[in-house]
Structure formats: structure tokens, C-alpha cells
Amino acid sequence: MTDYLPDNESELLARIAEGDEAAFSQVFHFYYPRLLSFVSRFDQNSGNVDEAIQETFIRVWISRDQLPDIDNFRAWLFTIASREAIALIRKNLLKQKTGQAFLKNRPFPDPATPAELTETGEIKRLVGEAVARMPPARRRIYLMSREEGLKPAEIAARLNLSVSTVKNTLVSALQDIRRFLALHGHMIGPLLAALIFFRGE
């Protein structure tokens, strides 16, 4: 298993920067098994590993406009993954210390496949409900990204915010939605999450 994409990696990253979902899917499927092995060194819990990888690819999608300027995409990607894994470990340790139950340890039905999710209106209804529950500022930024298809830099310019603030807000919005879906028995993968939550109609 080679560690790098073929010679067209730069082309794929440029396409992702323009919002090309097929290119994102190709990069995702190439790096997912490599990240799975890497993140498993930090945590043997498969649920934690999947969550860390999900957060990693969400950050890639949100930061896609920066991809053409990254000299070593693999190193950048694995750095994000390691940070996400460590952050998740710290968060879970804090929950243990405070006696909070892990959401991931609750019994869930078998995860629905992407086809099952997109073929029904339930997922959209739940996402809509989760969005409605967000703080107003977070909801506004999420809708500007999701409904208007604006990039973080464009949202930042409109709202007079820093780009990093917008990106962090979008990540928080995704976390709100994913937790709400989990409460209703839907566990989703990282690729589907990125495309459902941050693509335009």
C-alpha cells in the first residue's frame, strides 16, 4: 500500500478547492485506510477512531480553499488527524472524570447506509431540527455555507469575522448535527457527513 496518491494529487486537490465532490471522494477513499491505521495507534476504540477521522475530513472539506497552497498534503492531513485523536482522548477522559456517560457507548441500531439515508426524508428532517436548535450566530453561518454555498472566506467577509472563526463555527455546527443524529439512532461516516452538511443544493 503506497503512502501517496498518484502524480495527479495536485490536480485532485485543486478540484477539491473548487468544490469537486468526486475528487474529494477519491482522496477520501485513498487516505481513509491509512488514517485508520494511524489513528488506531492513539486509541483502540473503533468508535473513537472513526470520530477522529470524521473530524479530520470535515476540516479538510471546510479548509478546501487552502489545499492548492499546501506543499505536503499527506503530512498536513496526518497532523490534523493526530490533533483530532488527541483532542478526543482528552475530551473522553474529562467526561470520565466528571461521571458523564459516553454517547458512543449507548446502544444504537445498525448504521444506515448512505443510500438509505439519502432515499428518505428523515435525515433532512433531523438535520433541520438540529439546525433550528443552534445558537443564532452558529445557525446563520451554517446556513450561509450550506444553503448559499459560500466559502468560509466569503462568509467571513460578509460578517466581518476572521476565517478561522467561521471554520471553527462550521465544525461546531457539524458536531451539533452529528450528536443530534446519533441521539436518534443515526451514525454516519465522514465522507457522507461532509457532503450532506456542507455541500450546496
Backbone as CSV, one residue per row, in Angstrom:
resi,resn,N_x,N_y,N_z,CA_x,CA_y,CA_z,C_x,C_y,C_z
1,MET,0.854,-1.195,0.000,0.000,0.000,0.000,0.886,1.240,0.000
2,THR,0.867,2.002,-1.070,1.674,3.202,-1.172,1.096,4.299,-0.270
3,ASP,1.949,5.238,0.142,1.536,6.279,1.067,1.041,7.541,0.380
4,TYR,1.269,7.636,-0.915,0.909,8.864,-1.622,0.008,8.557,-2.813
5,LEU,-0.847,9.505,-3.102,-1.678,9.405,-4.295,-0.788,9.451,-5.530
6,PRO,-1.319,9.010,-6.674,-0.542,9.112,-7.911,-0.171,10.563,-8.217
7,ASP,0.499,10.760,-9.347,1.026,12.076,-9.694,-0.037,13.148,-9.836
8,ASN,-1.295,12.767,-9.898,-2.350,13.767,-10.095,-2.895,14.317,-8.781
9,GLU,-2.181,14.121,-7.674,-2.677,14.607,-6.390,-2.912,16.115,-6.415
10,SER,-1.977,16.865,-6.987,-2.126,18.324,-7.044,-3.395,18.710,-7.803
11,GLU,-3.659,17.976,-8.875,-4.870,18.238,-9.660,-6.119,17.933,-8.847
12,LEU,-6.093,16.828,-8.107,-7.245,16.467,-7.281,-7.492,17.515,-6.202
13,LEU,-6.431,17.994,-5.576,-6.578,18.988,-4.524,-7.122,20.296,-5.081
14,ALA,-6.670,20.655,-6.278,-7.189,21.871,-6.920,-8.681,21.724,-7.211
15,ARG,-9.096,20.523,-7.632,-10.504,20.291,-7.913,-11.328,20.339,-6.631
16,ILE,-10.782,19.785,-5.537,-11.483,19.841,-4.257,-11.652,21.290,-3.819
17,ALA,-10.627,22.095,-4.044,-10.687,23.508,-3.672,-11.844,24.218,-4.361
18,GLU,-12.222,23.711,-5.532,-13.342,24.292,-6.276,-14.673,23.625,-5.931
19,GLY,-14.640,22.698,-4.960,-15.872,22.052,-4.522,-16.215,20.770,-5.247
20,ASP,-15.243,20.155,-5.915,-15.478,18.923,-6.675,-15.607,17.744,-5.707
21,GLU,-16.814,17.206,-5.570,-17.065,16.121,-4.633,-16.454,14.793,-5.088
22,ALA,-16.376,14.585,-6.400,-15.773,13.341,-6.901,-14.294,13.285,-6.545
23,ALA,-13.611,14.417,-6.654,-12.201,14.466,-6.289,-12.034,14.252,-4.787
24,PHE,-12.918,14.848,-4.002,-12.878,14.667,-2.553,-13.077,13.193,-2.198
25,SER,-14.015,12.557,-2.879,-14.283,11.144,-2.634,-13.055,10.292,-2.942
26,GLN,-12.360,10.618,-4.022,-11.169,9.852,-4.400,-10.075,9.983,-3.345
27,VAL,-9.855,11.207,-2.881,-8.837,11.429,-1.851,-9.252,10.752,-0.550
28,PHE,-10.531,10.860,-0.218,-11.030,10.227,0.991,-10.779,8.721,0.971
29,HIS,-11.176,8.068,-0.109,-11.047,6.608,-0.171,-9.593,6.155,-0.210
30,PHE,-8.700,7.003,-0.705,-7.280,6.645,-0.708,-6.699,6.740,0.707
31,TYR,-7.009,7.821,1.402,-6.374,8.067,2.694,-7.104,7.448,3.878
32,TYR,-8.372,7.104,3.726,-9.118,6.585,4.872,-8.438,5.367,5.519
33,PRO,-8.080,4.310,4.771,-7.460,3.159,5.434,-6.115,3.498,6.071
34,ARG,-5.403,4.456,5.507,-4.114,4.864,6.066,-4.314,5.628,7.370
35,LEU,-5.331,6.471,7.399,-5.648,7.182,8.636,-6.200,6.223,9.692
36,LEU,-6.943,5.237,9.252,-7.498,4.251,10.181,-6.370,3.568,10.946
37,SER,-5.348,3.150,10.223,-4.194,2.509,10.858,-3.443,3.482,11.763
38,PHE,-3.290,4.713,11.294,-2.534,5.721,12.041,-3.248,6.124,13.327
39,VAL,-4.529,6.454,13.240,-5.275,6.919,14.408,-5.461,5.800,15.426
40,SER,-5.491,4.552,14.961,-5.644,3.414,15.874,-4.468,3.282,16.832
41,ARG,-3.354,3.913,16.500,-2.210,3.909,17.421,-2.495,4.747,18.658
42,PHE,-3.382,5.718,18.516,-3.732,6.584,19.632,-4.843,5.983,20.479
43,ASP,-5.780,5.292,19.838,-6.979,4.810,20.524,-7.464,3.555,19.820
44,GLN,-7.682,2.489,20.592,-8.129,1.226,20.002,-9.645,1.147,19.848
45,ASN,-10.359,2.116,20.409,-11.810,2.113,20.305,-12.217,2.521,18.896
46,SER,-12.915,1.637,18.193,-13.247,1.902,16.794,-14.156,3.116,16.637
47,GLY,-15.053,3.329,17.613,-15.915,4.497,17.545,-15.134,5.794,17.665
48,ASN,-14.169,5.811,18.567,-13.325,6.993,18.723,-12.482,7.231,17.480
49,VAL,-11.946,6.167,16.921,-11.118,6.288,15.717,-11.930,6.874,14.574
50,ASP,-13.137,6.357,14.382,-13.977,6.843,13.292,-14.342,8.308,13.496
51,GLU,-14.603,8.684,14.736,-14.969,10.078,15.010,-13.799,11.008,14.715
52,ALA,-12.590,10.598,15.088,-11.407,11.426,14.824,-11.171,11.584,13.326
53,ILE,-11.362,10.501,12.583,-11.182,10.577,11.130,-12.278,11.432,10.515
54,GLN,-13.482,11.303,11.025,-14.585,12.123,10.519,-14.269,13.600,10.700
55,GLU,-13.812,13.978,11.890,-13.468,15.374,12.139,-12.347,15.834,11.210
56,THR,-11.406,14.936,10.937,-10.280,15.270,10.060,-10.761,15.625,8.665
57,PHE,-11.603,14.786,8.094,-12.063,15.040,6.728,-13.031,16.211,6.654
58,ILE,-13.770,16.442,7.720,-14.622,17.630,7.740,-13.766,18.881,7.685
59,ARG,-12.670,18.879,8.424,-11.770,20.040,8.404,-11.106,20.196,7.034
60,VAL,-10.812,19.087,6.375,-10.272,19.169,5.021,-11.274,19.848,4.095
61,TRP,-12.527,19.422,4.199,-13.558,19.981,3.311,-13.782,21.465,3.598
62,ILE,-13.849,21.815,4.875,-14.071,23.208,5.232,-12.890,24.084,4.796
63,SER,-11.686,23.535,4.859,-10.481,24.302,4.512,-10.033,24.062,3.080
64,ARG,-10.936,23.581,2.238,-10.543,23.152,0.899,-9.932,24.268,0.050
65,ASP,-10.292,25.524,0.339,-9.728,26.610,-0.456,-8.230,26.776,-0.235
66,GLN,-7.693,26.196,0.841,-6.264,26.285,1.135,-5.451,25.169,0.483
67,LEU,-6.114,24.140,-0.008,-5.414,22.940,-0.458,-4.352,23.189,-1.537
68,PRO,-4.610,24.042,-2.531,-3.577,24.245,-3.555,-2.274,24.837,-3.016
69,ASP,-2.329,25.448,-1.837,-1.143,26.095,-1.266,-0.386,25.191,-0.299
70,ILE,-0.888,23.978,-0.069,-0.240,23.065,0.875,0.827,22.251,0.140
71,ASP,2.061,22.344,0.624,3.180,21.674,-0.046,3.160,20.160,0.147
72,ASN,2.817,19.717,1.348,2.811,18.283,1.651,1.459,17.927,2.249
73,PHE,0.532,17.549,1.383,-0.834,17.285,1.831,-0.875,16.133,2.829
74,ARG,-0.113,15.070,2.571,-0.149,13.911,3.465,0.281,14.307,4.879
75,ALA,1.364,15.059,5.000,1.833,15.478,6.321,0.803,16.368,7.003
76,TRP,0.197,17.257,6.229,-0.833,18.153,6.764,-2.037,17.356,7.253
77,LEU,-2.473,16.390,6.458,-3.627,15.573,6.803,-3.375,14.764,8.066
78,PHE,-2.210,14.149,8.158,-1.910,13.311,9.315,-1.706,14.158,10.571
79,THR,-1.234,15.378,10.401,-1.118,16.280,11.552,-2.500,16.607,12.107
80,ILE,-3.437,16.903,11.223,-4.815,17.168,11.657,-5.378,15.946,12.373
81,ALA,-5.162,14.764,11.796,-5.708,13.536,12.380,-5.147,13.287,13.779
82,SER,-3.855,13.519,13.955,-3.252,13.302,15.272,-3.814,14.276,16.294
83,ARG,-4.011,15.518,15.885,-4.587,16.511,16.794,-6.017,16.156,17.173
84,GLU,-6.784,15.693,16.183,-8.163,15.313,16.463,-8.220,14.115,17.405
85,ALA,-7.334,13.143,17.202,-7.315,11.957,18.053,-6.953,12.324,19.494
86,ILE,-5.956,13.171,19.655,-5.541,13.583,20.994,-6.634,14.398,21.672
87,ALA,-7.262,15.299,20.901,-8.347,16.115,21.463,-9.500,15.235,21.919
88,LEU,-9.799,14.194,21.156,-10.898,13.299,21.513,-10.562,12.504,22.769
89,ILE,-9.321,12.059,22.888,-8.895,11.332,24.087,-9.048,12.217,25.320
90,ARG,-8.587,13.466,25.199,-8.701,14.396,26.326,-10.158,14.645,26.694
91,LYS,-10.995,14.812,25.684,-12.414,15.065,25.938,-13.058,13.885,26.655
92,ASN,-12.731,12.677,26.221,-13.320,11.495,26.830,-12.814,11.272,28.256
93,LEU,-11.543,11.593,28.483,-11.007,11.486,29.843,-11.719,12.464,30.770
94,LEU,-11.998,13.652,30.264,-12.712,14.640,31.062,-14.118,14.157,31.380
95,LYS,-14.762,13.543,30.405,-16.109,13.012,30.648,-16.076,11.923,31.714
96,GLN,-15.052,11.079,31.668,-14.931,10.017,32.655,-14.750,10.592,34.050
97,LYS,-13.929,11.631,34.132,-13.651,12.226,35.440,-14.891,12.881,36.028
98,THR,-15.737,13.417,35.174,-16.944,14.104,35.656,-18.146,13.179,35.727
99,GLY,-17.939,11.904,35.381,-19.016,10.931,35.516,-20.050,10.981,34.415
100,GLN,-19.728,11.659,33.305,-20.681,11.725,32.203,-20.579,10.460,31.360
101,ALA,-21.709,9.986,30.912,-21.725,8.781,30.084,-21.281,9.128,28.675
102,PHE,-20.563,8.215,28.058,-20.165,8.395,26.667,-21.366,8.148,25.760
103,LEU,-21.643,9.101,24.903,-22.735,8.939,23.951,-22.491,7.739,23.044
104,LYS,-21.228,7.522,22.681,-20.917,6.453,21.744,-21.153,5.075,22.335
105,ASN,-21.267,4.961,23.664,-21.469,3.667,24.288,-22.947,3.305,24.417
106,ARG,-23.804,4.229,23.986,-25.235,3.907,24.005,-25.548,2.907,22.907
107,PRO,-26.526,2.032,23.154,-26.878,1.074,22.100,-27.560,1.768,20.937
108,PHE,-27.083,1.536,19.743,-27.682,2.110,18.541,-28.074,0.969,17.593
109,PRO,-29.053,1.208,16.769,-29.341,0.235,15.714,-28.202,0.239,14.706
110,ASP,-28.181,-0.750,13.841,-27.144,-0.806,12.821,-27.152,0.483,12.018
111,PRO,-25.944,1.034,11.728,-25.907,2.284,10.969,-26.592,2.146,9.623
112,ALA,-27.316,3.181,9.249,-27.950,3.191,7.929,-26.899,3.430,6.868
113,THR,-27.104,2.843,5.699,-26.174,3.069,4.597,-26.432,4.443,4.000
114,PRO,-25.459,5.017,3.264,-25.692,6.309,2.614,-26.922,6.309,1.724
115,ALA,-27.147,5.191,1.020,-28.313,5.124,0.137,-29.605,5.212,0.944
116,GLU,-29.631,4.520,2.101,-30.832,4.547,2.927,-31.094,5.949,3.484
117,LEU,-30.017,6.631,3.843,-30.180,7.966,4.404,-30.677,8.956,3.367
118,THR,-30.089,8.908,2.178,-30.440,9.901,1.162,-31.776,9.587,0.503
119,GLU,-32.242,8.355,0.606,-33.501,7.976,-0.018,-34.700,8.328,0.843
120,THR,-34.501,8.708,2.056,-35.612,9.053,2.942,-35.511,10.512,3.348
121,GLY,-36.630,11.057,3.805,-36.621,12.447,4.242,-36.270,12.606,5.708
122,GLU,-36.075,11.474,6.402,-35.847,11.560,7.844,-34.565,12.304,8.165
123,ILE,-33.487,12.016,7.419,-32.216,12.630,7.748,-32.294,14.136,7.591
124,LYS,-32.977,14.597,6.528,-33.100,16.043,6.320,-33.956,16.675,7.412
125,ARG,-34.975,15.968,7.827,-35.834,16.491,8.902,-35.039,16.648,10.189
126,LEU,-34.238,15.646,10.515,-33.441,15.697,11.735,-32.371,16.775,11.660
127,VAL,-31.749,16.907,10.495,-30.741,17.958,10.329,-31.397,19.322,10.505
128,GLY,-32.574,19.483,9.898,-33.289,20.748,10.032,-33.617,21.066,11.477
129,GLU,-34.009,20.055,12.218,-34.336,20.265,13.628,-33.089,20.622,14.418
130,ALA,-31.969,19.947,14.105,-30.713,20.252,14.787,-30.261,21.681,14.499
131,VAL,-30.413,22.100,13.255,-30.033,23.465,12.873,-30.896,24.482,13.611
132,ALA,-32.173,24.196,13.726,-33.088,25.112,14.406,-32.730,25.289,15.879
133,ARG,-32.066,24.284,16.457,-31.696,24.339,17.870,-30.364,25.058,18.106
134,MET,-29.645,25.363,17.047,-28.337,26.010,17.194,-28.478,27.449,17.700
135,PRO,-27.443,27.966,18.354,-27.411,29.397,18.668,-27.536,30.191,17.368
136,PRO,-28.184,31.347,17.394,-28.447,32.099,16.163,-27.216,32.364,15.294
137,ALA,-26.110,32.778,15.903,-24.913,33.099,15.116,-24.374,31.859,14.414
138,ARG,-24.371,30.728,15.118,-23.882,29.477,14.526,-24.806,29.028,13.403
139,ARG,-26.103,29.148,13.646,-27.072,28.748,12.619,-26.919,29.601,11.368
140,ARG,-26.696,30.891,11.535,-26.563,31.777,10.383,-25.348,31.398,9.540
141,ILE,-24.225,31.137,10.190,-23.007,30.786,9.462,-23.181,29.442,8.762
142,TYR,-23.787,28.495,9.455,-24.021,27.187,8.842,-24.884,27.317,7.591
143,LEU,-25.971,28.088,7.676,-26.884,28.233,6.542,-26.228,28.983,5.383
144,MET,-25.363,29.922,5.685,-24.645,30.619,4.616,-23.739,29.649,3.859
145,SER,-23.172,28.686,4.601,-22.326,27.676,3.959,-23.170,26.631,3.240
146,ARG,-24.197,26.133,3.912,-24.981,25.016,3.396,-25.968,25.439,2.308
147,GLU,-26.701,26.514,2.566,-27.758,26.903,1.641,-27.255,27.826,0.532
148,GLU,-26.363,28.751,0.872,-25.878,29.695,-0.125,-24.612,29.219,-0.817
149,GLY,-23.982,28.170,-0.278,-22.787,27.620,-0.903,-21.563,28.512,-0.793
150,LEU,-21.520,29.366,0.227,-20.403,30.298,0.381,-19.210,29.603,1.041
151,LYS,-18.021,30.001,0.647,-16.801,29.505,1.270,-16.559,30.270,2.574
152,PRO,-15.768,29.693,3.491,-15.508,30.385,4.760,-14.988,31.808,4.591
153,ALA,-14.119,32.014,3.618,-13.583,33.362,3.408,-14.683,34.339,2.995
154,GLU,-15.629,33.859,2.200,-16.733,34.720,1.760,-17.668,35.044,2.927
155,ILE,-17.923,34.041,3.769,-18.760,34.269,4.948,-18.072,35.250,5.892
156,ALA,-16.773,35.061,6.082,-16.012,35.943,6.973,-16.082,37.390,6.500
157,ALA,-15.960,37.588,5.190,-16.002,38.945,4.644,-17.373,39.580,4.847
158,ARG,-18.422,38.794,4.666,-19.780,39.330,4.818,-20.095,39.697,6.262
159,LEU,-19.592,38.888,7.195,-19.949,39.078,8.601,-18.867,39.805,9.392
160,ASN,-17.790,40.178,8.698,-16.681,40.875,9.362,-16.087,40.026,10.485
161,LEU,-15.857,38.753,10.172,-15.255,37.816,11.106,-13.951,37.287,10.520
162,SER,-13.142,36.660,11.349,-11.943,36.008,10.824,-12.338,34.695,10.167
163,VAL,-11.543,34.256,9.210,-11.817,32.990,8.536,-11.756,31.834,9.532
164,SER,-10.812,31.891,10.461,-10.689,30.811,11.444,-11.930,30.722,12.326
165,THR,-12.518,31.876,12.654,-13.753,31.865,13.453,-14.881,31.181,12.692
166,VAL,-14.977,31.485,11.411,-16.022,30.861,10.589,-15.807,29.356,10.501
167,LYS,-14.580,28.931,10.261,-14.299,27.499,10.142,-14.590,26.768,11.446
168,ASN,-14.180,27.356,12.565,-14.446,26.720,13.853,-15.946,26.642,14.130
169,THR,-16.671,27.658,13.701,-18.125,27.655,13.885,-18.775,26.559,13.053
170,LEU,-18.287,26.366,11.833,-18.830,25.306,10.980,-18.554,23.931,11.571
171,VAL,-17.379,23.755,12.148,-17.060,22.478,12.794,-18.004,22.255,13.974
172,SER,-18.241,23.309,14.762,-19.167,23.181,15.897,-20.577,22.853,15.423
173,ALA,-20.985,23.458,14.308,-22.312,23.177,13.756,-22.424,21.713,13.353
174,LEU,-21.376,21.189,12.716,-21.386,19.782,12.336,-21.471,18.884,13.551
175,GLN,-20.732,19.230,14.592,-20.773,18.425,15.811,-22.174,18.422,16.415
176,ASP,-22.825,19.578,16.411,-24.208,19.650,16.912,-25.114,18.709,16.130
177,ILE,-24.990,18.741,14.813,-25.855,17.926,13.961,-25.557,16.446,14.150
178,ARG,-24.276,16.101,14.174,-23.917,14.689,14.301,-24.396,14.112,15.631
179,ARG,-24.259,14.889,16.703,-24.730,14.410,18.004,-26.253,14.240,18.013
180,PHE,-26.942,15.172,17.373,-28.403,15.098,17.320,-28.843,13.870,16.526
181,LEU,-28.153,13.606,15.416,-28.470,12.412,14.634,-28.188,11.147,15.441
182,ALA,-27.084,11.156,16.188,-26.735,9.986,16.991,-27.800,9.710,18.045
183,LEU,-28.327,10.771,18.620,-29.381,10.607,19.618,-30.618,9.937,19.028
184,HIS,-30.789,10.077,17.725,-31.928,9.477,17.039,-31.538,8.211,16.273
185,GLY,-30.374,7.657,16.624,-30.003,6.352,16.095,-29.313,6.338,14.759
186,HIS,-28.814,7.499,14.294,-28.129,7.545,13.004,-26.653,7.852,13.198
187,MET,-25.811,6.888,12.860,-24.369,7.101,12.869,-23.929,7.196,11.412
188,ILE,-23.205,8.253,11.065,-22.834,8.467,9.677,-21.323,8.533,9.531
189,GLY,-20.844,8.212,8.335,-19.422,8.236,8.049,-18.925,9.617,7.679
190,PRO,-17.603,9.810,7.662,-17.034,11.130,7.419,-17.314,11.696,6.039
191,LEU,-17.245,10.876,5.004,-17.487,11.395,3.654,-18.921,11.860,3.517
192,LEU,-19.858,11.029,3.963,-21.268,11.402,3.862,-21.555,12.648,4.687
193,ALA,-20.938,12.746,5.848,-21.150,13.920,6.693,-20.725,15.187,5.986
194,ALA,-19.555,15.175,5.397,-19.051,16.374,4.721,-19.963,16.777,3.577
195,LEU,-20.411,15.809,2.818,-21.200,16.135,1.635,-22.644,16.504,1.989
196,ILE,-23.192,15.918,3.044,-24.547,16.266,3.457,-24.570,17.651,4.095
197,PHE,-23.600,17.932,4.955,-23.671,19.129,5.770,-23.101,20.372,5.108
198,PHE,-22.192,20.216,4.148,-21.505,21.394,3.640,-21.562,21.570,2.138
199,ARG,-22.254,20.763,1.442,-22.399,20.959,0.009,-23.590,21.866,-0.252
200,GLY,-23.624,22.430,-1.434,-24.783,23.229,-1.814,-25.815,22.350,-2.468
201,GLU,-27.030,22.846,-2.515,-28.088,22.058,-3.163,-27.881,22.047,-4.671
